[in-house]
Amino acid sequence: MLKERIITALILLPIVLWCVFGAQGSAAFMALAGTLVMVGAWEWTALMKVASPLGRGAFTALVVAGVIAMSFPALAGLRTPLFAAASVFWLIAVRMVIWYPESARWWAKGIVLLPMGLILLVPAWSGLVYLHQVSPWWLMYLFLLVWGADTGAYFTGRAIGKRKLAPAVSPGKTIEGMLGGLALTMVIMAAVGFYRELPLIRFIAFAGLSLMTVFASVLGDLVESMVKRHAGVKDSGSIFPGHGGALDRIDSLTAAAPVFALGWLLSGGF
């Protein structure tokens, strides 16, 4: 398993970096993010327990239509309300996770999971693409926050993790691990903030947005874990050997991207 994970990561990393930094314009990254979201939409239908290929294809097409619509410059004004709607959903999702499995009584049904999948995937794609258009480096900063939170949590949790963060949802995650991930991301945030020479008020706003983004990334991970647990599966798919499915790779970003993008838009950037 570890060997597969390493090999897959070594193959994917150059592709991601080329799409973020090496390609001319944003078309390559838009296509990469769109592909991940499209595969993620297909995987989401399995978590919804939709068996019909027609039904699965219809939902995937609906997500693709949303992505295409948000790619038109004429609809750029919809970004802020879209990111705001996604952020409101993630606030509600806190309760979903805390109350699980009792909360499954109202969200574990197709009439809820369908719009839930849309609000997970379309704003995430739009947020990632928007940040890439602002600057590939700011997109990379978002990635570093998410990867830092995940890496710090993994190693801290293995070393000293004792208190469960959300035992009914993801028994392996601990409060100590989350705090370790938060500490690592705060180092990243401080380094970038000082490099940008932000005035004190702007630095505080930047730190606050980074902190909210990290918490959102943890929540995105927990929500996908919750839905997978209810569906009785370990991974959302198997497209990435050793890593699971597309949703397993972008679950943290589904929350972190729209939250960070909304904060960026409202603050006017850093």
C-alpha positions in Angstrom: 0.0 0.0 0.0 2.7 2.5 1.0 4.7 1.7 -2.2 1.6 2.3 -4.3 0.9 5.6 -2.6 4.5 6.8 -3.2 4.5 5.7 -6.9 1.1 7.3 -7.5 2.2 10.6 -5.8 5.4 10.7 -7.8 3.4 10.4 -11.0 0.7 12.9 -10.0 2.9 15.6 -8.5 4.7 16.7 -11.7 1.3 16.7 -13.6 -0.2 18.9 -11.0 2.8 21.3 -10.8 2.9 21.6 -14.6 -0.9 22.4 -14.7 -0.5 25.0 -12.0 2.8 26.6 -13.0 4.0 25.3 -16.4 1.0 25.6 -18.7 0.3 28.8 -20.5 -2.9 30.4 -19.2 -5.4 28.6 -17.0 -6.9 26.1 -19.5 -4.7 23.1 -18.3 -5.5 23.7 -14.7 -9.2 24.2 -15.4 -9.2 20.9 -17.3 -7.4 19.1 -14.5 -9.7 20.4 -11.8 -12.7 19.7 -14.0 -11.6 16.1 -14.5 -11.2 15.6 -10.8 -14.6 17.1 -10.0 -16.3 15.1 -12.8 -14.8 11.8 -11.5 -15.7 13.0 -8.0 -19.3 13.5 -9.1 -19.5 10.0 -10.5 -18.1 8.7 -7.2 -20.6 10.7 -5.2 -23.5 8.9 -6.9 -22.1 5.6 -5.6 -22.2 7.2 -2.1 -25.8 8.2 -2.8 -26.3 4.5 -3.6 -27.5 5.3 -7.1 -27.2 2.0 -9.1 -28.5 3.1 -12.5 -25.7 4.2 -14.9 -28.2 6.6 -16.4 -28.9 8.2 -13.0 -25.2 8.4 -12.2 -24.5 9.9 -15.6 -27.3 12.4 -15.1 -25.8 13.7 -11.8 -22.3 13.8 -13.3 -23.6 15.8 -16.3 -25.4 18.2 -13.9 -22.1 18.9 -12.1 -20.3 19.3 -15.4 -23.0 21.8 -16.5 -22.4 23.8 -13.3 -18.7 23.8 -13.9 -19.1 24.9 -17.5 -21.5 27.7 -16.5 -19.1 29.0 -13.9 -16.3 29.1 -16.5 -18.1 31.9 -18.5 -16.7 35.3 -17.7 -20.2 36.7 -17.9 -21.1 34.8 -14.8 -18.1 35.8 -12.8 -20.3 38.0 -10.6 -21.9 34.8 -9.3 -18.7 33.7 -7.7 -19.2 35.6 -4.4 -22.8 34.3 -3.7 -21.7 30.8 -4.8 -18.8 30.8 -2.4 -21.0 32.3 0.3 -23.6 29.6 -0.2 -20.9 27.0 0.1 -19.5 28.5 3.3 -23.0 28.5 4.8 -23.3 24.9 4.0 -20.1 24.1 5.7 -21.3 25.8 8.8 -24.3 23.6 8.8 -22.0 20.6 8.1 -20.4 21.1 11.5 -23.7 20.1 13.1 -24.0 17.2 10.7 -20.7 15.8 11.9 -21.2 16.5 15.6 -24.7 14.8 15.6 -23.7 11.8 13.5 -25.2 9.2 13.3 -28.4 10.8 14.4 -28.0 13.6 11.8 -28.2 10.9 9.0 -31.9 10.8 9.5 -32.3 14.0 7.5 -29.3 14.2 5.2 -28.9 10.5 4.2 -31.5 10.7 1.4 -31.3 11.4 -2.3 -33.3 14.7 -2.1 -30.6 16.1 0.3 -27.5 14.3 -1.0 -28.0 15.5 -4.6 -27.8 19.3 -3.8 -25.2 18.5 -1.2 -23.0 16.9 -3.9 -23.5 20.0 -6.1 -22.5 22.4 -3.3 -19.4 20.3 -2.5 -18.1 20.1 -6.1 -19.1 23.2 -8.2 -17.9 25.9 -5.7 -14.7 23.9 -5.1 -13.9 23.9 -8.8 -14.8 27.6 -9.2 -12.7 28.5 -6.1 -9.7 26.6 -7.3 -9.8 28.1 -10.8 -10.4 31.6 -9.4 -7.4 31.4 -7.1 -5.3 30.1 -10.0 -6.3 33.0 -12.1 -5.4 35.4 -9.3 -2.0 33.8 -9.1 -0.7 30.2 -9.2 1.3 31.0 -6.1 -1.9 31.8 -4.1 -3.4 28.5 -5.3 -0.2 26.8 -4.1 -0.6 28.6 -0.7 -4.1 27.0 -0.4 -2.6 23.6 -1.2 0.1 24.1 1.4 -2.5 24.9 4.0 -4.4 21.8 3.2 -1.4 19.5 2.9 0.2 21.0 6.0 -3.0 20.4 8.1 -3.1 16.8 6.8 0.6 16.1 7.3 0.8 17.7 10.7 -2.3 15.9 11.9 -1.0 12.6 10.6 2.4 12.7 12.3 1.2 14.4 15.5 -1.7 12.0 15.8 0.5 9.0 15.5 3.0 10.4 18.0 0.7 11.7 20.8 -2.9 11.4 19.6 -5.2 10.2 22.4 -8.5 12.2 22.4 -10.8 11.4 19.5 -11.9 14.3 17.3 -15.0 12.7 15.8 -15.1 9.0 16.9 -18.4 8.2 15.2 -17.2 9.7 11.9 -13.5 9.0 11.7 -12.1 7.1 14.7 -8.5 7.6 13.6 -8.5 11.4 13.8 -7.5 13.0 17.1 -7.8 16.4 18.7 -4.0 16.4 19.2 -3.5 15.6 15.5 -5.7 18.5 14.5 -3.8 20.8 16.7 -0.5 19.5 15.3 -1.8 20.2 11.8 -2.9 23.6 12.8 0.5 24.4 14.3 2.3 23.5 11.0 -0.1 25.6 8.9 0.3 28.6 11.2 4.1 28.4 10.5 3.3 28.4 6.8 0.9 31.3 7.3 3.4 33.3 9.3 6.2 32.8 6.8 4.0 33.9 3.9 2.6 36.8 5.9 6.0 38.2 6.8 7.3 37.6 3.2 4.4 39.8 2.0 5.2 42.4 4.6 1.5 42.8 5.5 0.6 45.6 7.9 -0.6 44.4 11.3 -4.4 44.7 10.5 -4.0 42.9 7.2 -1.7 40.3 8.8 -4.4 39.6 11.4 -7.1 39.3 8.7 -4.8 37.0 6.7 -4.1 34.8 9.7 -7.8 34.7 10.5 -8.7 33.6 6.9 -5.9 31.0 6.9 -7.2 29.6 10.2 -10.8 29.4 8.9 -9.5 27.7 5.8 -7.6 25.1 7.8 -10.7 24.3 9.9 -12.7 24.1 6.7 -10.3 21.6 5.2 -10.6 19.4 8.3 -14.4 19.6 8.1 -14.4 18.7 4.4 -12.4 15.6 5.2 -14.8 14.7 8.0 -17.9 15.2 5.9 -16.7 12.9 3.2 -15.7 10.3 5.9 -19.2 10.6 7.4 -20.9 10.0 4.0 -18.6 7.1 3.2 -19.2 5.5 6.6 -22.9 5.8 6.2 -22.6 4.2 2.7 -20.4 1.4 4.1 -17.3 2.0 2.0 -13.7 2.8 2.9 -12.8 4.8 -0.2 -14.9 6.8 -2.6 -13.2 5.0 -5.6 -10.0 3.4 -6.8 -8.8 5.6 -9.6 -5.6 6.4 -7.7 -3.8 3.3 -6.6 -3.0 3.5 -2.9 -4.9 6.8 -2.6 -8.5 5.8 -3.3 -10.8 7.9 -5.4 -10.9 11.5 -6.6 -13.1 12.5 -3.7 -10.6 11.1 -1.3 -8.0 13.4 -2.8 -10.1 16.6 -2.9 -12.3 16.2 0.1 -10.5 18.8 2.1 -10.4 21.2 -0.8 -14.2 21.0 -1.4 -14.5 23.1 1.8 -11.2 25.0 1.9 -11.3 26.3 -1.7 -14.6 28.2 -1.5 -13.9 29.5 2.0 -10.5 30.8 1.1 -11.8 32.3 -2.2 -14.7 34.0 -0.4 -12.3 35.5 2.2 -10.0 36.7 -0.6 -12.8 38.4 -2.5 -14.3 40.1 0.5 -10.8 41.3 1.7 -9.7 42.4 -1.7 -6.7 40.1 -1.6 -3.4 40.1 0.2 
